[in-house]
Amino acid sequence: MWKRVTLLWTLVRGDARRLWFALRHPAAPGWLKIGTGLIALYLLSPIDLVPDVLPFIGVVDDLVLVPLAIRWLLNQLPAEIVRDAQRSGR
């Protein structure tokens, strides 16, 4: 189980860096900022698909949905931002 959590953190950490770069890019589209805000709102919201009071299972939805949402946003980025991110090593 810890191996999966470590792998998931590695994936999210890299994606979070790419997302942060894309948000600061001058050509960042408005939908990217809105989508990132919605992800943050979901994380901070007391309302979840699966309540956090359920042991272990309550946290799993955050560990699955948030990385998927971040990855989906990154896959929608314009080519210009992706190119600039690759050039900067992110």
C-alpha positions in Angstrom: 0.0 0.0 0.0 2.8 2.5 0.9 4.4 1.9 -2.5 1.2 3.0 -4.2 0.9 6.1 -2.0 4.5 7.0 -2.8 4.0 6.5 -6.5 0.8 8.6 -6.4 2.6 11.4 -4.5 5.4 11.4 -7.1 2.8 11.6 -9.9 0.9 14.5 -8.3 4.1 16.4 -7.3 5.3 16.5 -10.9 1.8 17.4 -12.2 1.4 20.0 -9.6 4.6 21.7 -10.8 3.4 21.6 -14.4 0.1 23.0 -13.3 1.8 25.8 -11.3 3.9 26.7 -14.3 0.9 26.7 -16.6 -1.1 29.0 -14.2 1.7 31.5 -14.2 2.2 31.4 -18.0 1.1 34.6 -19.8 -1.0 32.6 -22.2 -2.8 30.6 -19.5 -6.5 30.3 -20.5 -9.2 31.3 -18.1 -10.7 27.8 -17.9 -7.4 26.6 -16.4 -7.6 29.0 -13.6 -11.3 28.1 -13.0 -10.6 24.4 -13.1 -7.7 24.7 -10.7 -9.9 26.8 -8.4 -12.6 24.1 -8.5 -10.0 21.4 -7.6 -8.9 23.5 -4.6 -12.5 24.1 -3.6 -13.2 20.4 -3.7 -10.1 19.7 -1.5 -11.2 22.3 1.0 -14.9 21.5 0.9 -16.4 19.5 3.7 -18.6 17.8 1.1 -17.1 14.8 -0.6 -18.3 12.0 -2.8 -17.3 9.6 0.0 -17.3 11.1 3.5 -13.9 11.4 5.1 -15.3 10.0 8.4 -15.2 6.5 6.8 -11.8 5.1 7.7 -9.4 4.9 4.7 -12.2 4.9 2.1 -13.1 8.5 2.8 -9.6 9.7 1.8 -9.4 7.5 -1.3 -11.7 9.7 -3.3 -9.4 12.6 -2.8 -6.3 10.5 -3.7 -8.0 9.4 -6.9 -10.1 12.2 -8.1 -7.7 15.1 -7.6 -4.8 13.6 -9.5 -7.2 12.6 -12.3 -8.6 16.1 -12.5 -5.1 17.7 -12.5 -4.0 15.4 -15.2 -7.1 16.1 -17.3 -6.5 19.9 -17.0 -2.8 19.4 -18.1 -3.9 17.3 -21.1 -6.1 20.2 -22.2 -3.3 22.8 -22.2 -2.5 24.7 -25.4 0.6 23.5 -27.3 2.4 26.8 -26.6 2.3 26.3 -22.8 3.3 22.7 -23.1 6.3 23.6 -25.3 7.4 26.4 -22.9 7.1 24.0 -19.9 9.3 21.4 -21.7 11.9 24.1 -22.5 12.0 25.2 -18.9 12.4 21.6 -17.8 9.0 21.3 -16.0 
